[in-house]
């Protein structure tokens, strides 16, 4: 496959899940994003968090159980 080929459907979904959703302690999500989300929720004393594009809802683990978590994602595959 050349670097410009675009993949669609289940193959793309599986590759995305492997790349983005798999646990990766060295990845930028874990190093940058997760800390910011957790700190923001605490600092704002949020009562509800809406995660648009939540994927598998991994960010819900960063939210205190007293905060309502709503995850929204479009699961349509082409």
C-alpha positions as CSV (number, residue, x, y, z in Angstrom):
1,X,0.0,0.0,0.0
2,X,1.4,3.4,-0.8
3,X,1.4,6.2,1.8
4,X,-1.4,8.1,0.0
5,X,-3.9,5.2,-0.2
6,X,-7.0,5.7,1.9
7,X,-8.6,2.8,3.8
8,X,-12.3,2.6,4.5
9,X,-14.6,0.4,6.5
10,X,-13.8,-2.1,9.1
11,X,-10.1,-2.2,8.3
12,X,-9.7,1.5,9.0
13,X,-11.8,1.2,12.2
14,X,-9.6,-1.6,13.5
15,X,-6.4,0.2,12.7
16,X,-7.7,3.4,14.4
17,X,-8.7,1.4,17.5
18,X,-5.2,-0.3,17.6
19,X,-3.5,3.1,17.2
20,X,-5.6,5.4,19.3
21,X,-7.6,3.4,21.7
22,X,-5.0,0.9,22.9
23,X,-3.3,1.7,26.2
24,X,-0.1,3.6,25.4
25,X,1.6,5.0,28.5
26,X,4.2,6.8,26.3
27,X,1.5,8.3,24.0
28,X,0.5,11.9,23.9
29,X,-3.0,11.1,25.1
30,X,-1.7,9.8,28.4
31,X,1.1,12.4,28.8
32,X,-0.9,15.5,27.8
33,X,-4.6,15.1,27.2
34,X,-5.6,13.0,30.2
35,X,-4.0,15.2,32.8
36,X,-5.6,18.3,31.3
37,X,-9.1,16.8,31.3
38,X,-8.8,15.5,34.8
39,X,-7.5,18.8,36.1
40,X,-10.1,20.8,34.2
41,X,-13.0,18.8,35.6
42,X,-11.6,19.3,39.2
43,X,-10.8,23.0,38.8
44,X,-14.3,23.9,37.3
45,X,-16.2,21.6,39.7
46,X,-18.1,20.4,36.7
47,X,-21.4,18.6,37.4
48,X,-21.7,17.2,33.9
49,X,-19.1,16.4,31.1
50,X,-20.1,15.8,27.5
51,X,-17.4,14.1,25.5
52,X,-18.1,14.6,21.8
53,X,-16.2,12.0,19.7
54,X,-15.7,9.8,22.8
55,X,-14.7,6.7,20.9
56,X,-14.7,3.9,23.5
57,X,-15.4,6.4,26.3
58,X,-11.9,6.1,27.8
59,X,-12.0,9.6,29.2
60,X,-14.9,8.5,31.5
61,X,-12.3,6.9,33.7
62,X,-10.8,10.3,34.4
63,X,-14.0,11.7,35.7
64,X,-15.1,11.5,39.3
65,X,-18.1,9.2,39.7
66,X,-20.0,12.2,41.2
67,X,-19.8,13.9,37.7
68,X,-22.3,12.9,35.1
69,X,-20.4,11.7,32.0
70,X,-22.1,11.7,28.6
71,X,-20.2,10.2,25.6
72,X,-21.3,10.9,22.1
73,X,-19.8,9.3,19.0
74,X,-20.8,8.5,15.4
75,X,-20.2,4.8,14.8
76,X,-21.0,4.9,11.1
77,X,-18.4,3.1,9.0
78,X,-18.1,3.6,5.3
